[in-house]
């Protein structure tokens, strides 16, 4: 837990880089607890900038113009040489997904696999799927269950969105078969999730930001406990 707190706080301390015209409605009370409970500072991992020659990376999707670009920290080119778990820290709409990766220990699996495709739901997608209490429980206690959910968002092989569409279907690390169809310049996955900013590159991965949470866990957003949190 102490390491998760340190890593989460380090991410929060980094430059926001136009972080929020579409700021997620939910980071979860558990994420707040992870930050507030720690007095630690300092960054772990990459700086969000490249030390080598500039790398040109083209990302596509309706959300891309609201994310870091140009020479801003976290721009797509600056993430190309970073391990997947560190690259996730610099995509501002993936704070919940990135925290879940750290809470479950999935970072080791992502970085230890020669190539992976990560279908990463936005913070808004998590807010639409889980109540705050449910998400807190997953992050703090039910981490095995959460890890299973995350593995339903990871595919072996570093696949650009065009190759995902050409494949027609892919199998996740959890063993789930996902149908993939073309959707404008991106892809629709499992007949419900669309890529909203596709083709981020990391040193061992492609990261496609999607707008829905996949997997079979029940939807709990909008339940009574969610309203209670809002009231307070």
Residue, then its C-alpha position, 0 to 999 in steps of 0.5 A: x500500500x505504501x508504494x501505491x501511495x507514493x506512486x499515486x502522489x507522484x503522478x498527481x504532482x506532475x504537470x497537468x498539461x491541459x488536464x481537464x476540459x473533460x476531467x473525470x467525474x470519478x477518481x474514487x474515494x480510494x484514490x483520494x485516500x491513497x494521496x491524502x494518506x501520504x506525505x511522500x513526494x517525488x516521481x517514480x519512473x519517466x518524466x513524460x519527456x523524451x531524452x532522445x530525438x523527437x518521435x512522431x506518434x499519430x493518435x486518432x480519436x475524438x478525445x485526442x485534441x483534449x490531451x497533451x500534444x506538441x511539446x507538452x509533457x505527456x505528448x504521444x511522442x514523449x511516451x514512445x520509449x517508456x514502459x507501458x505502466x509509466x506511459x499510462x501515468x501521463x495520459x490524464x484521463x486514465x488516472x483510475x485505470x493506472x491506479x488499478x494497474x498499480x493496486x493489483x500488481x498488473x504493472x509487472x505483467x504489462x512490462x514483462x510481456x514482449x508486446x501488449x495492447x492495452x484497451x484502457x477505459x477513461x475515468x468517466x467510463x469507470x464512473x459510469x460503471x462502478x459506484x464509488x463504494x464499489x470502486x473503493x472496495x475493488x482498489x483496496x480489498x478485492x484486488x484479485x477481482x480487479x486484476x481479473x477485470x484489468x486482464x480483460x483489457x489487455x491483449x497479447x501483441x502490440x497492435x495498432x488500431x488498424x490491425x485490431x480492426x483487420x483481425x476482427x477479434x482478439x483474445x484478452x489475457x483473461x481468455x475472453x474473445x472480443x469482437x472488433x469492428x471499424x468505427x470511423x478512424x478507430x475501432x469498436x470493441x465487444x460491440x460496446x466500447x469505442x476507441x476515443x484516442x487510439x495508437x499511443x505507443x510505449x516501449x512494449x505496448x500500444x495503448x488505446x483509450x476506450x469509453x467503456x469498461x469491458x468485462x463481466x462485473x456488474x454495473x453499480x454506478x447510480x446505486x444508493x451509495x453513489x447518491x450518498x457520496x454525492x450528498x456529502 
